[in-house]
Amino acid sequence: MVTTIQLSESTKNHLTNLRNSNKQTYEEIIINLLQLAEIQKRKRKDLLIQECKEMAEENLKIAKEGECALMDGLDKNERWEELEEEI
């Protein structure tokens, strides 16, 4: 089924300027634009996932460094139960 859509003159001109050849239809141009949009959407999603992984790794590294700092000067054999009894 073929459907007619209304476009402003400027939008039609933009589509015309995107033609790769005079034989390319407006539908082909629109399909190409939709495919490019989908590709960019996937790239943004992949980039966001990668950035989240990097941030998680950095947070884990910082947390591990913090654990070492908290243990500085503490007796590894000392237990919390023993401390509670002294108080």
C-alpha positions as CSV (number, residue, x, y, z in Angstrom):
1,M,0.0,0.0,0.0
2,V,1.3,3.4,-0.9
3,T,0.8,6.3,1.4
4,T,1.1,10.0,0.7
5,I,2.7,12.2,3.4
6,Q,2.9,16.0,3.5
7,L,6.3,17.7,3.8
8,S,7.2,21.3,3.9
9,E,9.1,22.6,0.9
10,S,12.3,22.9,3.0
11,T,12.1,19.3,4.1
12,K,11.5,18.1,0.5
13,N,14.6,20.2,-0.6
14,H,16.7,18.6,2.2
15,L,15.7,15.2,1.0
16,T,16.4,16.1,-2.6
17,N,19.9,17.3,-1.5
18,L,20.5,13.9,0.1
19,R,20.0,12.0,-3.1
20,N,22.9,9.9,-4.3
21,S,21.4,9.9,-7.8
22,N,18.5,11.4,-9.6
23,K,16.9,8.0,-9.7
24,Q,16.9,7.5,-5.9
25,T,13.3,7.8,-4.6
26,Y,12.4,9.8,-1.5
27,E,11.4,6.5,0.2
28,E,14.9,5.2,-0.4
29,I,16.4,8.3,1.1
30,I,14.1,8.1,4.1
31,I,15.0,4.4,4.6
32,N,18.7,5.2,4.4
33,L,18.2,7.9,7.1
34,L,16.3,5.5,9.3
35,Q,19.1,2.9,9.0
36,L,21.7,5.5,9.8
37,A,19.7,6.6,12.9
38,E,19.4,3.0,14.1
39,I,23.2,2.5,13.6
40,Q,23.9,5.6,15.6
41,K,21.5,4.5,18.3
42,R,23.3,1.2,18.7
43,K,26.7,3.0,18.7
44,R,25.5,5.3,21.5
45,K,24.2,2.3,23.5
46,D,27.4,0.4,23.1
47,L,29.4,3.5,24.0
48,L,27.3,4.0,27.1
49,I,27.7,0.4,28.2
50,Q,31.5,0.7,27.7
51,E,31.7,3.9,29.7
52,C,29.6,2.3,32.5
53,K,32.0,-0.7,32.6
54,E,35.0,1.6,32.8
55,M,33.4,3.6,35.6
56,A,32.6,0.4,37.5
57,E,36.2,-0.8,37.2
58,E,37.4,2.6,38.4
59,N,35.0,2.5,41.3
60,L,36.1,-1.0,42.2
61,K,39.7,0.1,42.1
62,I,39.0,3.1,44.4
63,A,37.0,0.8,46.8
64,K,39.9,-1.6,47.0
65,E,42.4,1.2,47.7
66,G,40.0,2.4,50.4
67,E,40.0,-1.1,52.0
68,C,43.7,-1.1,52.2
69,A,43.7,2.4,53.7
70,L,41.2,1.3,56.4
71,M,43.4,-1.7,57.3
72,D,46.5,0.4,57.9
73,G,47.8,-0.1,61.4
74,L,45.1,-2.5,62.5
75,D,45.8,-5.9,63.9
76,K,44.5,-8.5,61.4
77,N,43.8,-10.9,64.2
78,E,41.7,-8.4,66.1
79,R,37.9,-9.1,65.9
80,W,35.0,-6.8,66.4
81,E,33.5,-9.0,69.1
82,E,36.7,-8.6,71.2
83,L,36.4,-4.8,70.9
84,E,32.8,-4.8,72.0
85,E,33.7,-6.6,75.2
86,E,36.3,-4.1,76.1
87,I,33.8,-1.2,75.8
